[in-house]
Amino acid sequence: MIKTTIHGLEDGSGAVFLPREMLDSLNLQVGDQLQVIETDDGFILRPVRDDNHERQINAARDVMDKYEAALCKLAK
């Protein structure tokens, strides 16, 4: 379980900060949108995914660049 705090903003609203580890594990980045779904037990945060696959392609390219040597060996 990860705990976080609601931080007050100048306009009186609040902001919830998510730890980097959580963002990384959920493949989220600053600027991504989340749906907030209210339930009887609390809230569910769900990423809003668009139909654009550009982000997925960029992530795959990053992995391929990082492990290029290993992927070349496996391809033989």
C-alpha atoms as a printed R data frame, in Angstrom:
   type eleno elety resid chain resno       x       y       z
1  ATOM     1    CA   MET     A     1   0.000   0.000   0.000
2  ATOM     2    CA   ILE     A     2   1.250   3.465  -0.872
3  ATOM     3    CA   LYS     A     3   0.176   6.498   1.127
4  ATOM     4    CA   THR     A     4   0.168  10.052  -0.149
5  ATOM     5    CA   THR     A     5  -1.075  13.445   1.046
6  ATOM     6    CA   ILE     A     6  -3.476  15.958  -0.482
7  ATOM     7    CA   HIS     A     7  -1.583  19.221  -0.952
8  ATOM     8    CA   GLY     A     8  -3.445  22.546  -0.925
9  ATOM     9    CA   LEU     A     9  -3.190  24.864  -3.901
10 ATOM    10    CA   GLU     A    10  -3.526  28.647  -3.961
11 ATOM    11    CA   ASP     A    11  -7.040  28.494  -5.415
12 ATOM    12    CA   GLY     A    12  -8.286  26.341  -2.530
13 ATOM    13    CA   SER     A    13  -8.318  23.107  -4.503
14 ATOM    14    CA   GLY     A    14  -6.108  20.149  -3.698
15 ATOM    15    CA   ALA     A    15  -3.564  18.052  -5.575
16 ATOM    16    CA   VAL     A    16  -2.579  14.448  -4.982
17 ATOM    17    CA   PHE     A    17   1.025  13.587  -5.824
18 ATOM    18    CA   LEU     A    18   1.789  10.037  -6.948
19 ATOM    19    CA   PRO     A    19   5.235   8.621  -6.178
20 ATOM    20    CA   ARG     A    20   7.603   8.038  -9.128
21 ATOM    21    CA   GLU     A    21   7.603   4.274  -8.444
22 ATOM    22    CA   MET     A    22   3.827   4.161  -8.893
23 ATOM    23    CA   LEU     A    23   3.931   6.230 -12.082
24 ATOM    24    CA   ASP     A    24   6.634   3.984 -13.510
25 ATOM    25    CA   SER     A    25   4.850   0.749 -12.624
26 ATOM    26    CA   LEU     A    26   1.615   2.000 -14.227
27 ATOM    27    CA   ASN     A    27   3.418   3.481 -17.250
28 ATOM    28    CA   LEU     A    28   2.080   6.955 -16.443
29 ATOM    29    CA   GLN     A    29   3.742  10.274 -17.161
30 ATOM    30    CA   VAL     A    30   3.197  13.856 -16.068
31 ATOM    31    CA   GLY     A    31   0.303  15.227 -18.106
32 ATOM    32    CA   ASP     A    32  -1.534  11.905 -18.471
33 ATOM    33    CA   GLN     A    33  -5.226  11.984 -17.653
34 ATOM    34    CA   LEU     A    34  -6.899   9.847 -14.999
35 ATOM    35    CA   GLN     A    35 -10.568   9.037 -14.539
36 ATOM    36    CA   VAL     A    36 -11.732   9.352 -10.935
37 ATOM    37    CA   ILE     A    37 -14.451   6.799 -10.191
38 ATOM    38    CA   GLU     A    38 -16.245   7.087  -6.859
39 ATOM    39    CA   THR     A    39 -17.237   3.821  -5.178
40 ATOM    40    CA   ASP     A    40 -18.816   2.959  -1.820
41 ATOM    41    CA   ASP     A    41 -15.323   2.130  -0.513
42 ATOM    42    CA   GLY     A    42 -13.460   5.150  -1.887
43 ATOM    43    CA   PHE     A    43 -12.092   6.072  -5.291
44 ATOM    44    CA   ILE     A    44 -10.591   4.296  -8.259
45 ATOM    45    CA   LEU     A    45  -8.061   6.116 -10.436
46 ATOM    46    CA   ARG     A    46  -7.998   4.767 -13.974
47 ATOM    47    CA   PRO     A    47  -5.732   6.004 -16.788
48 ATOM    48    CA   VAL     A    48  -7.494   7.508 -19.795
49 ATOM    49    CA   ARG     A    49  -5.843   5.913 -22.803
50 ATOM    50    CA   ASP     A    50  -6.232   7.512 -26.183
51 ATOM    51    CA   ASP     A    51  -6.330   5.672 -29.481
52 ATOM    52    CA   ASN     A    52  -2.928   7.056 -30.439
53 ATOM    53    CA   HIS     A    53  -0.284   4.335 -30.203
54 ATOM    54    CA   GLU     A    54   2.620   6.772 -30.487
55 ATOM    55    CA   ARG     A    55   3.479   6.519 -26.790
56 ATOM    56    CA   GLN     A    56   3.523   2.715 -26.907
57 ATOM    57    CA   ILE     A    57   5.730   2.753 -29.975
58 ATOM    58    CA   ASN     A    58   8.134   5.185 -28.301
59 ATOM    59    CA   ALA     A    59   8.283   2.973 -25.206
60 ATOM    60    CA   ALA     A    60   9.040  -0.079 -27.371
61 ATOM    61    CA   ARG     A    61  11.791   1.845 -29.178
62 ATOM    62    CA   ASP     A    62  13.312   2.875 -25.849
63 ATOM    63    CA   VAL     A    63  13.443  -0.773 -24.749
64 ATOM    64    CA   MET     A    64  14.912  -1.872 -28.074
65 ATOM    65    CA   ASP     A    65  17.574   0.849 -27.870
66 ATOM    66    CA   LYS     A    66  18.435  -0.067 -24.288
67 ATOM    67    CA   TYR     A    67  18.763  -3.798 -25.032
68 ATOM    68    CA   GLU     A    68  19.991  -3.594 -28.634
69 ATOM    69    CA   ALA     A    69  23.018  -5.848 -28.126
70 ATOM    70    CA   ALA     A    70  21.015  -8.551 -26.339
71 ATOM    71    CA   LEU     A    71  18.233  -8.421 -28.953
72 ATOM    72    CA   CYS     A    72  20.772  -8.797 -31.770
73 ATOM    73    CA   LYS     A    73  22.211 -11.912 -30.104
74 ATOM    74    CA   LEU     A    74  18.749 -13.371 -29.639
75 ATOM    75    CA   ALA     A    75  17.864 -12.708 -33.285
76 ATOM    76    CA   LYS     A    76  20.690 -14.981 -34.548
